[in-house]
Structure formats: C-alpha cells, structure tokens
C-alpha cells in the first residue's frame, strides 16, 4: 500500500484499510473505523500506559500479542482484533484480573456500568482455575466491605482495584495534583494518599468517574439506587461561566448524581466538584416550597394568587403615584435566558423602568453604555483556542476557582503543548505555580504594572506601528518601566522580560478575571489591557478574554439586563417591543443608594442574596430596610428573603429546560430533569404570572417567547475597540494606617455563590468560613491553623478561624463570601477599590 503523504501511515485492521497520521496508535485507528477494542487503563485524554493488557491485538509477522493503546501504527501493518489468539489473550488477562477481585457485584455501586463486569460477561469467564483464598486489603478488621475514606467524598475499596492507574495518572497529568499515588509493588500495590493528606482538590470527583471498576466510589451516589433504575437528561453547569456539559441521573422526582457529558470544545469531559455536586440544590431539603407574605410582622404561607395579587397592587400603586422609576429589579446571572429576558422586558414594558441589573457583586458600576470595559469584554474568545497559544497571560484572577475548565485548558497548553504562562495577580495562586514568572504585584497597582509593560513594548520597537513613543508619555502614567516597577513592586528586569515575551509571541492569549471584572476601576484596567493588546498585537495574533463569571452572565449582557444596555440594544428593544422607557436606569449599587435616600420604593429581587454577597453589607441592609416594599424569589430562605414583604419559591435549573450562554457566547440548552418542587416556579413563569396580574402577560406560549429571546441571543455583540492608545493614569489609594492589610473577598474553592452552601457534599469540603493567611503573616500576629482572628475594617468586623495557606506568601488575606453565618461583605466599602483591614489574634 502506497502512503498518501509523508505524515500519514496506511494499514489494515480486520481487512479494512485506513490511513492515519504518524504517531496514531492502533487503538485510535481502530476507533476511527468503528472497531471496538476493550480497554481498562486507556482514556482519550491521558497518555497511554499499557497497564491492563486487555486491549491486546494480533499483528501479522509479530510473534506476540501487542497492546493496541500503546503501539503506534506502522506502514503496511495488518492487524486482527477478534482472532481466536486475541480472544484467548483477553480471557487470560481477565482471569488474572479476577484472581483476587471480590465477587461483590450485588453490593458494589459500579454494578451495571462496570467495565470489568461487562468484559467478563462478554468473554464468558465464569470460573477460575485457581483454588486459594483471595488476597484481601484491609484497614479495619471490623469492616465488612474494606472501605477506606480517601477524602471528603471519595471511598476506596482496594480489593476491587485492577491497577489501571487512571485515577493517579489523571490526578497528575490533567489536574496537577499530588494527593493520590500508587504505593508498594506487585500484587500488593495500593492506591492511597501520601501520609497526612486527603483527596480534596477541586477536581476530585473526576477520579471516581473514570475508575473502570468499583474501587473508587463517592458518598454522593453510594447505596442510593441502581444505575439501571435511573434515567439521564442532558444539562449544563448552572454555576461557572465555562458552561461545562453534564448529564443528570434521576428517577421520578429524585436527582441522584451528575456526571460529565464530554464536549471537547469546552470541558473535555472534566468537571469541577462544584459542577458535579452542586446539583444538590435541586433537592427538597430546606427549599422554599410555598409563597410567603409578611402579616403581622411575620412571614406566613399564602397561595400564589394572594402573593401575586399583593405584588401587582403594590407595584401598580407605586407606578401610578410615583412612577416606574421608583421600582427596581435585580436578577441572578445564574438564571436562564428566558427568565432574564422576561425580567428585563417586564420592567421596561410594564413597570416602565430601566432599573434592571444582574451585576450584584460589583462595586460602583459604570453609568455609561458601551464603555471601554464592555468593549473589551465583548471580544471573541474560545476556550479550545487557549491550547493553541504559545504565550498565556492571566491577570487579576484565581482562574481555577473562577473558571475551572479554563484552568484545565491552560494546564494542557503548558504541559502538553509547550505554551508559556505569565500570571499577574495581587496574590499567589495554584495556577501561578505553572508560570514562567508569577508576578505578585502590590494590591491595587495593576494598571501601573501594565503601563510598565507597555513601556517595555515601546522600547522593543512595538510602538512604531502605532505612532512614536511620545504617545505613551501623553496617555500613560507611569510611562516608564522604572516608575512602574517602583509602584507595583515588580522589578524592571521582570517587566522587561515579560514585555519581550509578549512582543515575540506568535499566538498570545490574555485572560482577565474577577479581581478586574468586578473592580470599581474596571474601566481604567480595561483601558490598560487594551493598550497592552494594541502594542503587543494581541488583536491581530491572539485572543483576549475579560471573562464573565456566572453561568449566564454573558447571556444576561446579550439580553440587555442592564440599566444602560447601549444604543444598539435600546433600538432593538424598541423595535421588538414597540416601546422603551426614556428615563435613565440605576445599576444595582445605585438602586441601594436610592433606597437609602428613599428615592426607590420597591425592589424585585430574583435568585440573588445581596445581603450576603453585595459589597458594603451594612449599606445594603440600610437600603433594604428603608424600602416600602421588597419582593424576593429564591430557592432557599436567606438573609435577603428574611427582610422581604413577599417571598416567592424559585425552581432550580434542574426543574425546567432552557438555555445558558457561556463565557464564549455559546448558547447551550439544558433539559428539565424533575418537575418543580412544591409550589416553586421558574423565574420566567413568576415574571409572566405577575405580568398577567397587571393585565399584560408577556407570553401565552413559552416556545414562541423563546423565538423572541433568540433574536437577541443571535445578535453579534462584539463591539469595536479604539485603534489608538487610551489614557490610563495610576492614582495611589489613600491608606488609613490603622487598617493596613489588603483583603480580598473570594469564593472558597468548593463553593460558588450563595446556593452551594446548601449542598451537603460541597459543605463537607469546607463547612465553615475562614480567613486564608500566609505563614509569614500568621507568624507575625502569632496565630496557627484554627486560631480565631478578628478582622476589622472601617465599617465592620468579624471573627474567623485562620487557615494557613499553602500558596500565599504576600501580606494579603483572603476571606470567603459563601457562608451566611459570617457575612464578610460587611467589611467591604462600596467606594473603595482595595478593602483594607487590621487583623489581630483573639485570645482564648
């Protein structure tokens, strides 16, 4: 057979010819022909190991059977995958695999989806020639099933293990973790954790899913139901903006687990634990199941009719007497497209108010439409294209917590494709450990550092394409590498080296995260990123992502759930709806300010808990207390629902079908797994039912309304960026010497937003709030792990247990915003760019 070109190889498998690229394995070539070869240790995203031998094939002119997963194709090779010799070899492998394997299929949770079970039946291995007691791994002689807990969610039964090493390999190769390994040798090899460790990384659930037998199981699924008694529906992660594809396993009205639904464009089959276990918000425990209304100072259960009638009367009264501008609305970006769109349309066409916003964790939001930040955030971005980059820059982001699938793609680009990573953050991160240079700048000085990089690019000659270097002096302050180094704390040599890396990159990729996108200085920071992109030719050669945070943040923006959606969006709304209110709208922080000033009478809040998550918690409380009328729809009782005049039970995403738009702008559908719990309703239904009470229903059929939503989702939302440098001038924060320590408010690794605290599995990983602190800072104030620290700001104080960080070296503290018992937003000031506190050890 003649080769088609120098990079392809032709061979024959089971009498069928195929040409494949050089380096392709026999297994991969067979899969392209649709030929089945059994595997245990092989995984499409892992390096071949050849550990299990079950993928034996026969190759003519070779004396022995070969493992197809690790044998590359060769020209003229003739392969047989189902010869009698192959079948005999596979039976022998199974026989040896089953020597010590326990016959506990009736009690093993992998029953019904176990590769070993399936292949044993397939090859008819129903008896053994060996006559001796099976070797038994045992940790506790009192235990019947030899189970041993490796982590908060993972149970290991070593007796079932077939030593395929998929869990260990994935943990190291894909997730970069070292909390699982193979110990001892031969037939007493044991999968275990290093001494004093547990498997508790953000990606730990993947290790259970890829185990081909029942050696690794999780408490989330164990002994709940048999797999053949469940049904599956396709869904999307309702938390992160990455948009990981998932499969929900359910029976009747019960959801039992979530597993991956591989989409190589987004997740490659890997899920974060937040995605995997976060489905538990769809369980009935603790859920709001009935409408509540305040009567006589306390909330009592009422009918939907009574609740909606009361809301309609109050909204109508305020609108008729004071105007719709006195009513505001906040909606969660974790809700579906139809709900977000219905909410925006309801306010604009029925309430006649532009006081609509989905950004409830931001500070001092910009009032102008199509600002620099919005333009930069609208640029096209692809998760899959990250691995094509030769240079990756991560700015102002703990990317693993914010975007776990983006983080894995960055890891892949570095470890498998040879990309180089630079991180520019106010604190060390796990991802930063992979970087060529982890630049930890002084908190609040990123724009100064980026100005210095621009100056370095100008010195390298990059500015010649955009004009002379005088433009930098005119637009930027600082405008020299020396001054930028002095301000940011990053040396001149490091800044210049980074600038050279940007200048020489052939396919750069810049990613910015939460500390930029939710900053009060996001406009200035976006301008600094633009200048870097312009001088470094990122627009022409690479991609830029100012990444949306929540599952449908991008969708909420595309659907105009903003007080100032921009001229193009306003015109489209006016054309579609026939009307649009002319009065300017208020962003979420300004709605609270208007409430404090008693210029806003009512708020309608859907799926949001601003009392826990919105900066400046004391100010938020004051604003909500001064409202004349507060309506809150949510899944669970919260600090915000407790203040409401009317509380409406909201359905979770698992209880209806719709769409999310991920950070790329990709529209993805999810299906309903169960019916709405109790009397809960999806957001779009609540809004439409309220509109009907006001004699103006938004739709009679959801399917037709969905077509209207599609007209907005299908619009190209990419906005042009300036072709010249923009002004970026650094201004140093005034620091109160009484509060010197910078504080960052972040998500705990296994939580996201205010709902995940209600999930049992995720709470096991981190059941309480804490303050994460460097070992040096801990030593300075005399605390060890678990000691209580008092954190005081100019507006509030909290006591939290200390957690000594394994990554942080900077004099910065991290506090978690996910715990209702410790609302750390009371420490924040909405007008302050950097929150600063004083910390002291609480004497016991």
Buried (B, 14 or more C-beta within 10 A) or exposed (E): EEEEEEEBBBBBBBEEEBBBEBEBBBBBBBBEBEBEBBBBBBBEBBEBBBBBBBBBBBBEEEEEBBBBBBBBBEEEBBBBBEBEEBBEBBBBBBBBBBEBBBEBBEEBBBBBBBBBBEBBEEBEBEEEEEEEEEEEBEEEEEEEBBBBEBBBBBBBBBBBBBBBBBBBBBBBBBBBBEBBBBEEEEEEBBBBBEEEBBBBBBBBBBBBBBBBBBBBBBBBBEEBBEBEEBEBBBBBBBBBBBBBBBBBBBBEEBBBBBBBBBBEBBBBBBBBBBBBBBBBBBBEEEBBEBBBBBEEEEBEEBEBEEBBBBBBEBBBBBBEEBBBBBBBBBBBBBBBBBBBBBBBBBBBBBBBBBBBBBBBBBBBBBEEBBBBBBBBBBBEBBBEBBBBBBBBBBBBBBBBBBBBBBBBBBBBBBBEEEBBBBBBBBBBBBBBEBBBBBBBBBBBBBBBBBBBBBBBBBBBEBBEEBEEBEBBEEBBBBBBBEBBBBBBBBEBEBBBBBBBBBBEBEBBBBBBBBBBBBBBBBBBBBBBBBBBBBBBBBBEBBBBBBBBBBBBBBBBBBBBBBBBBBEBBBEBBEEBEEEBBEEEBBBBBBBBBBBBEEBBBBBBBBBBBBBBBBBBBBBBBBBBEBBBBBBBBBBBBBBBBEBBBBBBBBBBBBBBBBBBBBBBBBBBEBBBBBEBBEBBBBBBBBBBBBBBBBEEBBBEEBEEBBEBBBEBBEBEBEBEBEEEBBEBBBEEBEEEEEBEBBBBBBBBBBBBBBBBBBBEBBBBBBEEBBBBBBEEBBEEBEBEEEBBBBBBBBBBEBEBBBBBBEBBBBBBBBBBBBBBEBBBBBBBBBEBBBBBBBBEBEEE
